[in-house]
Amino acid sequence: MAFPDGFLWGAATAAPQIEGGYDSDGRTPSIWDEAPKEKIKNGDNCHVACDHYHRYKEDIALMKELGLKSYRFSVSWPRVISQDGKVNPKGLEFYSNLVDELIKNGIEPLVTLYHWDLPLWQYKKGGWLKKDIIDDFAFYVKAVVEALSDRVTYWITFNEPSCFLMNGYMQGVHAPFKHRYLALPKFTKIFMLTNRRAVETIRKYAKKKPLIGLSFASGAFIPNDESDPKSVEEAYNKSFNVTMGTMNNRWWMDPILLGKPVTAYGIYATHKSDMPRFKTDFDFLAVNHYEAFNYSAWGGDKSIDKSKLNTTSLGWVIDGRSIYWTLKFLYRRYRLPIIITENGMANNDSITDGEVRDDVRIGFMNDYLSNVRRAIDDGVKVFGYQHWSLMDNFEWAEGYEPRFGLIYVDYKTLKRTPKNSAYHYKKIIETNGEIIP
């Protein structure tokens, strides 16, 4: 059975993971450019990455070859705004050229405004712990929207706030590698006000009607018995438990999408007067989904041995039913159309005789997309799917070891080679999903 007409088949990337050109044409450093070597596996850095900044036309030609209908990318704040707070014309020119090239090749651009590359100068001003960021981010958003909104319809304000805030400022595993547990109420409030202002800025300055969302790291527990309403209800309630760390649905979504406080730990107790300002009118919900975490230590059955389960090279459990229940539960709670902005797997891919045989990724794709179709058939409004990732890239603190891409990148030569999964995805797109088992 085919997917809905006009379905946005695509792939996703993020500026700090693929662009490189970290000091080209007036770009200033981000917190990831200056990450201590000992914090990144193998001492890797993102200074060159995939060199997309200088090779974007080659990459878009590959997108066209694979038949992509859309492409989600992020704009780099430190490339667009200089340390003195002025707009960098060269930075905006790059993204304008990128959008033009996408459109010329029949590919719909989906623009993410923040994918974790906080400018170093902004961090030194206080970053997510000072309210200055609200006005500074709005200034940056205005510059991007004025430059691109005559050609861009889809806007995503932030990618996974739970990850860049909690991993960066609490758990200390991502830049800026801080352990500021008591700062949770502060950076939560500042982020939510920054997000609200960003949406208002897009709507005010967009040259054509924008459609706006926010990409949340999302997941749901698979019911123990999918045919039992009681089991389904238990899984639903557990999926919105507030103790689920960076994969917490309710903590970040309820205040923003429903304007409802989350009372656990009293975190929002001091912010009740802010709740109306936290609530943001989005046009769609953007979902990033990877792991089936009823099997993991998020609160599921800890007696299950994960080593006996299907996992990625990062140890994330593979079970396509998880995306079905994630979509079902999120749509039930928030009633917004959904686009899947990230879904994919890390694999230890290698190239042999010019070919990358990543059958496990093909199986993953079939499993997850068949469950997306199942959710659509059950009434969930899903209008697009962005595979993570278009190409192998810099995977944050894991460096370059995990390979998520449809396209293999030789990091010594930067040569791109589409994997077998890329050609499988091409067939999926050509048939609008009809070939998915």
Protein Blocks (a to p, Z undefined) as FASTA:
>chain_A
ZZdehiacdddddfklmngomlgghiacdfklmgcfklpghhiafklmnommmmmmmmmm
mmmmnopabdcddddfklmpcfkopacfklmmmmmmmmmmmmmnopacdddfbghiacfk
lmmnnpjmbfklmmmmmmmmmmmmmmmmmmpmbdcfbgckllmmmmmmmnopacehiacf
klmmmmmmmmmmmmmmmmmmmmmmpcbdcdddddddddddddfblkbmklmmmmmmmmmc
cklojmlmklmmmmmmnopacfehhlmmmmmmmmmmmpccdfbdcdddfbdcklmmnopa
fkbcfklpccdfkopacdfklmmmmmmmmmmmnopacddfbdcdddddddeehiacdfkl
mmmmmmmmmmmmmmmmnopacfbdcdddfbdcdehjnommbccbfbdcdfklopacddfk
lmmmmmmmmnnomlpZZ
